[in-house]
Amino acid sequence: MKTLHRMWLLAFAVMISGTQVAAQETKPQALVITAENLMAGDARHQELPDSTALLPGDVVHFRLLFTNVNEFPVQRVEFKDPIPTGLRYVASSAKVDRADILVEYSIDGGETFSAQPMIEVIEDGRPVMRPAPAERYTHIRWLVQGWVQPGAQVTAEFQAKLPDAQQPPAPERTQ
């Protein structure tokens, strides 16, 4: 497995009961974030000096692994991740390993979240609300509804794609 180590990984905003988790600890880490370029082994990448480099059309798999390192159960665990700038969320790719996790999305830079963000479009001269396309998503949020026991782990995953050169750029976003 080839793991991307890019500066934008440091931009992830992860909140656990209102406390930001430090990336480097001597004790077991409460949160480990990995990103893997799923296309890194193809022919286009084999000729590059860095086979993990992102090329147009590449899909990156992000995985967040939270471990309750406390000696007591915790609740209200929240992961809030921006889609890295330049990448677009792959529709329906957000996954969880527990049934009690609510997955929500933002299209306004993480200001508001919804299971299905809506946008206003004009149809037949009238404004109507329609589901926002996945490429408009700017953030993903996972909310664990139940308790996480000591030593238990929670996994959240999603994929994002670097658009092909001929695709129009994603809408501007504020973060």
Contacts in CASP RR format, 6 or more apart in sequence:
PFRMAT RR
TARGET T0000
AUTHOR 0000-0000-0000
METHOD contacts of the structure
MODEL  1
MKTLHRMWLLAFAVMISGTQVAAQETKPQALVITAENLMAGDARHQELPD
STALLPGDVVHFRLLFTNVNEFPVQRVEFKDPIPTGLRYVASSAKVDRAD
ILVEYSIDGGETFSAQPMIEVIEDGRPVMRPAPAERYTHIRWLVQGWVQP
GAQVTAEFQAKLPDAQQPPAPERTQ
1 36 0 8 1.000
2 36 0 8 1.000
2 37 0 8 1.000
2 40 0 8 1.000
2 41 0 8 1.000
2 51 0 8 1.000
2 52 0 8 1.000
3 34 0 8 1.000
3 35 0 8 1.000
3 36 0 8 1.000
3 52 0 8 1.000
4 35 0 8 1.000
4 36 0 8 1.000
4 37 0 8 1.000
4 52 0 8 1.000
4 54 0 8 1.000
4 60 0 8 1.000
6 35 0 8 1.000
6 84 0 8 1.000
8 84 0 8 1.000
8 85 0 8 1.000
9 33 0 8 1.000
9 35 0 8 1.000
9 84 0 8 1.000
10 23 0 8 1.000
11 82 0 8 1.000
11 84 0 8 1.000
11 175 0 8 1.000
12 33 0 8 1.000
12 81 0 8 1.000
12 82 0 8 1.000
13 20 0 8 1.000
13 80 0 8 1.000
13 81 0 8 1.000
13 82 0 8 1.000
14 20 0 8 1.000
14 21 0 8 1.000
14 31 0 8 1.000
14 33 0 8 1.000
14 64 0 8 1.000
14 79 0 8 1.000
14 80 0 8 1.000
14 81 0 8 1.000
15 78 0 8 1.000
15 79 0 8 1.000
15 80 0 8 1.000
16 30 0 8 1.000
16 31 0 8 1.000
16 66 0 8 1.000
16 74 0 8 1.000
16 77 0 8 1.000
16 78 0 8 1.000
16 79 0 8 1.000
17 74 0 8 1.000
17 75 0 8 1.000
17 76 0 8 1.000
17 77 0 8 1.000
17 78 0 8 1.000
18 78 0 8 1.000
21 29 0 8 1.000
21 30 0 8 1.000
21 31 0 8 1.000
23 29 0 8 1.000
27 69 0 8 1.000
28 67 0 8 1.000
28 69 0 8 1.000
29 67 0 8 1.000
29 69 0 8 1.000
30 66 0 8 1.000
30 67 0 8 1.000
30 68 0 8 1.000
30 69 0 8 1.000
31 64 0 8 1.000
31 65 0 8 1.000
31 66 0 8 1.000
31 67 0 8 1.000
32 64 0 8 1.000
32 65 0 8 1.000
32 67 0 8 1.000
33 62 0 8 1.000
33 63 0 8 1.000
33 64 0 8 1.000
33 65 0 8 1.000
34 62 0 8 1.000
34 63 0 8 1.000
34 65 0 8 1.000
35 60 0 8 1.000
35 61 0 8 1.000
35 62 0 8 1.000
35 63 0 8 1.000
36 60 0 8 1.000
36 61 0 8 1.000
36 63 0 8 1.000
37 45 0 8 1.000
37 52 0 8 1.000
37 53 0 8 1.000
37 54 0 8 1.000
37 58 0 8 1.000
37 59 0 8 1.000
37 60 0 8 1.000
38 58 0 8 1.000
38 59 0 8 1.000
38 60 0 8 1.000
38 61 0 8 1.000
38 159 0 8 1.000
39 45 0 8 1.000
39 55 0 8 1.000
39 57 0 8 1.000
39 58 0 8 1.000
39 59 0 8 1.000
40 51 0 8 1.000
40 52 0 8 1.000
40 58 0 8 1.000
41 51 0 8 1.000
44 55 0 8 1.000
45 51 0 8 1.000
45 52 0 8 1.000
45 53 0 8 1.000
45 55 0 8 1.000
54 60 0 8 1.000
54 162 0 8 1.000
55 162 0 8 1.000
56 162 0 8 1.000
56 163 0 8 1.000
56 164 0 8 1.000
56 165 0 8 1.000
57 161 0 8 1.000
57 162 0 8 1.000
57 163 0 8 1.000
57 164 0 8 1.000
58 161 0 8 1.000
58 162 0 8 1.000
59 90 0 8 1.000
59 159 0 8 1.000
59 160 0 8 1.000
59 161 0 8 1.000
60 84 0 8 1.000
60 87 0 8 1.000
60 159 0 8 1.000
60 160 0 8 1.000
60 161 0 8 1.000
60 162 0 8 1.000
61 157 0 8 1.000
61 158 0 8 1.000
61 159 0 8 1.000
62 81 0 8 1.000
62 157 0 8 1.000
62 158 0 8 1.000
62 159 0 8 1.000
62 160 0 8 1.000
63 155 0 8 1.000
63 156 0 8 1.000
63 157 0 8 1.000
64 79 0 8 1.000
64 81 0 8 1.000
64 142 0 8 1.000
64 155 0 8 1.000
64 156 0 8 1.000
64 157 0 8 1.000
65 153 0 8 1.000
65 154 0 8 1.000
65 155 0 8 1.000
66 77 0 8 1.000
66 79 0 8 1.000
66 148 0 8 1.000
66 153 0 8 1.000
66 154 0 8 1.000
66 155 0 8 1.000
66 156 0 8 1.000
67 151 0 8 1.000
67 152 0 8 1.000
67 153 0 8 1.000
68 74 0 8 1.000
68 148 0 8 1.000
68 149 0 8 1.000
68 150 0 8 1.000
68 151 0 8 1.000
68 152 0 8 1.000
68 153 0 8 1.000
69 151 0 8 1.000
70 150 0 8 1.000
71 150 0 8 1.000
72 150 0 8 1.000
73 147 0 8 1.000
73 148 0 8 1.000
73 149 0 8 1.000
73 150 0 8 1.000
74 147 0 8 1.000
74 148 0 8 1.000
75 144 0 8 1.000
75 146 0 8 1.000
75 147 0 8 1.000
75 148 0 8 1.000
76 143 0 8 1.000
76 144 0 8 1.000
77 143 0 8 1.000
77 144 0 8 1.000
77 148 0 8 1.000
77 154 0 8 1.000
78 141 0 8 1.000
78 142 0 8 1.000
78 143 0 8 1.000
78 144 0 8 1.000
79 140 0 8 1.000
79 141 0 8 1.000
79 142 0 8 1.000
79 156 0 8 1.000
80 110 0 8 1.000
80 139 0 8 1.000
80 140 0 8 1.000
80 141 0 8 1.000
81 139 0 8 1.000
81 140 0 8 1.000
81 141 0 8 1.000
81 158 0 8 1.000
82 109 0 8 1.000
82 110 0 8 1.000
82 138 0 8 1.000
82 139 0 8 1.000
82 175 0 8 1.000
83 89 0 8 1.000
83 137 0 8 1.000
83 138 0 8 1.000
83 139 0 8 1.000
83 140 0 8 1.000
83 160 0 8 1.000
84 160 0 8 1.000
85 173 0 8 1.000
86 162 0 8 1.000
86 163 0 8 1.000
86 170 0 8 1.000
87 160 0 8 1.000
87 161 0 8 1.000
87 162 0 8 1.000
88 134 0 8 1.000
88 135 0 8 1.000
88 137 0 8 1.000
88 160 0 8 1.000
88 161 0 8 1.000
88 162 0 8 1.000
88 163 0 8 1.000
88 170 0 8 1.000
89 105 0 8 1.000
89 134 0 8 1.000
89 135 0 8 1.000
89 137 0 8 1.000
89 140 0 8 1.000
89 158 0 8 1.000
89 159 0 8 1.000
89 160 0 8 1.000
90 134 0 8 1.000
90 158 0 8 1.000
90 159 0 8 1.000
90 160 0 8 1.000
90 161 0 8 1.000
91 133 0 8 1.000
91 134 0 8 1.000
92 134 0 8 1.000
93 157 0 8 1.000
93 158 0 8 1.000
93 159 0 8 1.000
93 160 0 8 1.000
94 103 0 8 1.000
94 105 0 8 1.000
94 140 0 8 1.000
94 142 0 8 1.000
94 156 0 8 1.000
94 157 0 8 1.000
94 158 0 8 1.000
95 155 0 8 1.000
95 156 0 8 1.000
95 157 0 8 1.000
95 158 0 8 1.000
96 103 0 8 1.000
96 142 0 8 1.000
96 154 0 8 1.000
96 155 0 8 1.000
96 156 0 8 1.000
96 157 0 8 1.000
97 154 0 8 1.000
97 155 0 8 1.000
98 144 0 8 1.000
98 154 0 8 1.000
100 144 0 8 1.000
100 145 0 8 1.000
100 146 0 8 1.000
101 142 0 8 1.000
101 143 0 8 1.000
101 144 0 8 1.000
101 145 0 8 1.000
101 154 0 8 1.000
101 156 0 8 1.000
102 115 0 8 1.000
102 142 0 8 1.000
102 143 0 8 1.000
102 145 0 8 1.000
103 115 0 8 1.000
103 140 0 8 1.000
103 141 0 8 1.000
103 142 0 8 1.000
103 156 0 8 1.000
104 113 0 8 1.000
104 114 0 8 1.000
104 115 0 8 1.000
104 140 0 8 1.000
104 141 0 8 1.000
104 143 0 8 1.000
105 113 0 8 1.000
105 114 0 8 1.000
105 115 0 8 1.000
105 116 0 8 1.000
105 117 0 8 1.000
105 132 0 8 1.000
105 137 0 8 1.000
105 139 0 8 1.000
105 140 0 8 1.000
105 141 0 8 1.000
106 112 0 8 1.000
106 113 0 8 1.000
106 114 0 8 1.000
106 117 0 8 1.000
106 137 0 8 1.000
106 138 0 8 1.000
106 139 0 8 1.000
106 140 0 8 1.000
106 141 0 8 1.000
107 117 0 8 1.000
107 119 0 8 1.000
107 132 0 8 1.000
107 136 0 8 1.000
107 137 0 8 1.000
107 138 0 8 1.000
108 138 0 8 1.000
108 173 0 8 1.000
108 174 0 8 1.000
109 138 0 8 1.000
109 139 0 8 1.000
109 173 0 8 1.000
109 174 0 8 1.000
109 175 0 8 1.000
110 138 0 8 1.000
110 139 0 8 1.000
110 141 0 8 1.000
110 175 0 8 1.000
113 139 0 8 1.000
113 141 0 8 1.000
116 131 0 8 1.000
116 132 0 8 1.000
117 131 0 8 1.000
117 132 0 8 1.000
117 136 0 8 1.000
117 137 0 8 1.000
118 129 0 8 1.000
118 130 0 8 1.000
118 131 0 8 1.000
118 132 0 8 1.000
119 129 0 8 1.000
119 130 0 8 1.000
119 131 0 8 1.000
119 132 0 8 1.000
119 136 0 8 1.000
120 127 0 8 1.000
120 128 0 8 1.000
120 129 0 8 1.000
120 130 0 8 1.000
121 127 0 8 1.000
121 128 0 8 1.000
121 129 0 8 1.000
121 130 0 8 1.000
122 128 0 8 1.000
135 170 0 8 1.000
136 170 0 8 1.000
136 171 0 8 1.000
138 173 0 8 1.000
138 175 0 8 1.000
140 158 0 8 1.000
142 154 0 8 1.000
142 156 0 8 1.000
144 154 0 8 1.000
148 154 0 8 1.000
163 169 0 8 1.000
163 170 0 8 1.000
END
